[in-house]
Amino acid sequence: MNVFFYGLFMDENLLAEKGIFPRKSTVGYVDDFALCIGERATLLHSPGARAYGVMMAISRKEARDLYSERSVADYVPETVAVELLDGSQVEATCYNLPENKIAGTNEAYAEALWQLASRLGFPEFYLAVIRQDGI
């Protein structure tokens, strides 16, 4: 069974390196969440904010396998409502880092995130958020 998986930083090429091949991929956003970049990126509840990302269809097993890796094991699944660019809305699972686990900075990671967001055509204001928070 496929689950819609939503992530700010999901790149199909990176997933392919892990043996995960999404069946569907589309850009969208979630409201009332803000991007937070530390050593890794996560979404935090923030009324009035908007976070852009990529929604992909992967299996539940693939999602569990992906987030069982040590570097992301602290992330927890959360259901979010993703607004797609065609105006439709879909529920998806987004793995987020608890706020008390956010630490450090990672300029190279933030730069890679900015490059991906630029390539995906995210709005200028959102690219500025990535630059301000992480680079």
Backbone hydrogen bonds in HBPLUS format (Angstrom, degrees):
<---DONOR---> <-ACCEPTOR-->    atom                        ^
c    i                          cat <-CA-CA->   ^        H-A-AA   ^      H-
h    n   atom  resd res      DA  || num        DHA   H-A  angle D-A-AA Bond
n    s   type  num  typ     dist DA aas  dist angle  dist       angle   num
A0003-VAL N   A0058-ILE O   2.66 MM  55  5.58 167.1  1.67 161.2 162.1     1
A0058-ILE N   A0003-VAL O   3.06 MM  55  5.58 160.3  2.10 162.0 157.8     2
A0093-THR N   A0004-PHE O   2.78 MM  89  6.19 164.7  1.80 157.7 157.6     3
A0005-PHE N   A0056-MET O   2.63 MM  51  5.14 171.7  1.63 161.7 164.7     4
A0056-MET N   A0005-PHE O   2.73 MM  51  5.14 162.6  1.76 151.3 156.7     5
A0006-TYR N   A0093-THR O   2.85 MM  87  5.88 166.4  1.87 144.2 146.9     6
A0007-GLY N   A0054-VAL O   2.99 MM  47  5.55 162.7  2.02 152.5 157.0     7
A0054-VAL N   A0007-GLY O   2.86 MM  47  5.55 173.4  1.87 153.4 152.0     8
A0014-LEU N   A0011-ASP O   2.99 MM   3  5.35 119.3  2.37 107.4 121.8     9
A0015-LEU N   A0011-ASP O   3.03 MM   4  6.40 159.5  2.08 157.1 163.6    10
A0016-ALA N   A0012-GLU O   2.90 MM   4  6.05 155.2  1.96 145.3 152.1    11
A0017-GLU N   A0013-ASN O   3.14 MM   4  6.43 146.3  2.26 140.9 148.8    12
A0018-LYS N   A0015-LEU O   2.85 MM   3  5.13 140.5  2.01 104.8 117.1    13
A0020-ILE N   A0015-LEU O   2.97 MM   5  5.09 166.4  1.99 137.3 134.0    14
A0019-GLY N   A0016-ALA O   2.91 MM   3  4.86 161.3  1.95 106.4 110.8    15
A0023-ARG N   A0057-ALA O   2.90 MM  34  5.35 157.5  1.95 155.6 156.5    16
A0057-ALA N   A0024-LYS O   2.90 MM  33  5.12 147.1  2.01 139.2 144.8    17
A0026-THR N   A0055-MET O   2.85 MM  29  5.31 152.8  1.92 151.3 160.3    18
A0055-MET N   A0026-THR O   2.70 MM  29  5.31 173.9  1.71 172.5 171.8    19
A0028-GLY N   A0053-GLY O   3.10 MM  25  5.74 161.0  2.14 147.2 149.0    20
A0053-GLY N   A0028-GLY O   3.00 MM  25  5.74 156.2  2.06 152.4 150.8    21
A0029-TYR N   A0083-GLU O   2.99 MM  54  5.36 147.8  2.09 137.5 147.4    22
A0083-GLU N   A0029-TYR O   2.83 MM  54  5.36 168.2  1.84 168.0 164.8    23
A0030-VAL N   A0051-ALA O   2.89 MM  21  5.39 154.2  1.95 146.5 153.6    24
A0051-ALA N   A0030-VAL O   2.92 MM  21  5.39 165.0  1.94 155.4 159.6    25
A0032-ASP N   A0049-ALA O   2.69 MM  17  4.70 144.6  1.81 151.1 143.6    26
A0046-SER N   A0032-ASP O   2.86 MM  14  4.91 172.0  1.87 116.6 119.2    27
A0034-ALA N   A0044-LEU O   2.78 MM  10  5.29 156.3  1.83 150.0 157.4    28
A0044-LEU N   A0034-ALA O   2.87 MM  10  5.29 156.6  1.93 148.5 156.2    29
A0036-CYS N   A0042-THR O   2.89 MM   6  5.39 154.6  1.96 162.0 160.8    30
A0042-THR N   A0036-CYS O   2.94 MM   6  5.39 144.4  2.07 149.7 160.6    31
A0038-GLY N   A0040-ARG O   2.78 MM   2  5.05 175.2  1.78 154.6 152.9    32
A0039-GLU N   A0103-ALA O   2.93 MM  64  6.22 134.2  2.14 171.3 161.8    33
A0049-ALA N   A0046-SER O   3.00 MM   3  5.63 163.6  2.02 145.3 147.3    34
A0063-ALA N   A0059-SER O   3.04 MM   4  6.39 156.8  2.10 150.4 156.4    35
A0064-ARG N   A0060-ARG O   2.91 MM   4  6.19 163.6  1.94 152.3 156.7    36
A0065-ASP N   A0061-LYS O   2.79 MM   4  5.99 164.4  1.82 154.0 158.8    37
A0066-LEU N   A0062-GLU O   2.86 MM   4  5.97 159.7  1.91 146.5 152.3    38
A0067-TYR N   A0063-ALA O   3.07 MM   4  6.28 159.3  2.12 150.1 154.6    39
A0068-SER N   A0065-ASP O   3.23 MM   3  5.16 164.3  2.26 102.8 106.3    40
A0072-VAL N   A0069-GLU O   3.06 MM   3  5.72 154.1  2.13 120.4 127.7    41
A0073-ALA N   A0070-ARG O   3.43 MM   3  5.08 170.0  2.44 100.5 103.5    42
A0075-TYR N   A0072-VAL O   3.14 MM   3  5.73 164.5  2.17 118.4 123.3    43
A0076-VAL N   A0096-ASN O   2.78 MM  20  5.36 165.3  1.80 145.6 145.2    44
A0096-ASN N   A0076-VAL O   2.87 MM  20  5.36 160.1  1.91 149.3 145.2    45
A0078-GLU N   A0094-CYS O   2.85 MM  16  5.23 131.4  2.08 129.5 144.3    46
A0094-CYS N   A0078-GLU O   2.77 MM  16  5.23 168.1  1.78 154.5 158.4    47
A0080-VAL N   A0092-ALA O   2.86 MM  12  5.45 162.6  1.89 156.7 162.4    48
A0092-ALA N   A0080-VAL O   2.90 MM  12  5.45 155.1  1.97 156.2 163.0    49
A0082-VAL N   A0090-VAL O   2.79 MM   8  5.27 168.1  1.80 159.5 156.6    50
A0090-VAL N   A0082-VAL O   2.93 MM   8  5.27 156.7  1.98 145.9 152.6    51
A0084-LEU N   A0088-SER O   2.81 MM   4  5.44 165.8  1.83 165.8 169.8    52
A0087-GLY N   A0084-LEU O   2.88 MM   3  5.45 160.6  1.92 122.4 125.8    53
A0101-LYS N   A0098-PRO O   2.82 MM   3  5.45 162.5  1.85 124.1 129.9    54
A0102-ILE N   A0099-GLU O   3.23 MM   3  5.45 166.4  2.25 109.7 113.9    55
A0110-ALA N   A0106-ASN O   2.96 MM   4  6.26 163.3  1.99 157.4 162.6    56
A0111-GLU N   A0107-GLU O   2.88 MM   4  6.06 153.1  1.95 146.0 153.4    57
A0112-ALA N   A0108-ALA O   3.00 MM   4  6.24 157.0  2.06 144.5 150.3    58
A0113-LEU N   A0109-TYR O   2.88 MM   4  6.16 154.3  1.95 149.1 156.8    59
A0114-TRP N   A0110-ALA O   2.86 MM   4  6.10 155.6  1.92 147.0 153.6    60
A0115-GLN N   A0111-GLU O   2.90 MM   4  6.17 158.1  1.95 149.9 155.6    61
A0116-LEU N   A0112-ALA O   2.99 MM   4  6.23 162.3  2.03 148.8 153.0    62
A0117-ALA N   A0113-LEU O   2.88 MM   4  6.09 167.3  1.90 153.6 157.4    63
A0118-SER N   A0114-TRP O   2.85 MM   4  6.01 152.9  1.93 148.5 156.0    64
A0119-ARG N   A0115-GLN O   2.93 MM   4  6.16 161.5  1.96 149.1 154.1    65
A0120-LEU N   A0116-LEU O   2.94 MM   4  6.18 145.0  2.06 148.7 158.5    66
A0122-PHE N   A0117-ALA O   3.09 MM   5  5.56 171.1  2.10 163.0 160.6    67
A0121-GLY N   A0118-SER O   3.02 MM   3  5.16 153.4  2.09 103.7 112.2    68
A0126-TYR N   A0123-PRO O   2.98 MM   3  5.40 128.2  2.26 106.5 119.9    69
A0127-LEU N   A0123-PRO O   3.10 MM   4  6.51 153.7  2.17 151.1 159.2    70
A0128-ALA N   A0124-GLU O   2.94 MM   4  6.21 150.4  2.03 150.2 158.3    71
A0129-VAL N   A0125-PHE O   3.13 MM   4  6.43 141.6  2.28 133.8 143.4    72
A0129-VAL N   A0126-TYR O   3.10 MM   3  4.95 119.0  2.49  90.7 105.7    73
A0130-ILE N   A0126-TYR O   3.09 MM   4  6.48 157.4  2.14 150.1 154.8    74
A0131-ARG N   A0127-LEU O   2.99 MM   4  6.28 162.0  2.02 148.4 153.3    75
A0132-GLN N   A0128-ALA O   2.84 MM   4  5.98 165.4  1.86 151.0 155.2    76
A0133-ASP N   A0129-VAL O   2.88 MM   4  5.95 164.9  1.91 153.0 157.1    77
A0134-GLY N   A0130-ILE O   2.95 MM   4  5.78 151.7  2.03 147.8 154.2    78
A0135-ILE N   A0131-ARG O   3.10 MM   4  4.92 146.7  2.22 120.4 130.0    79
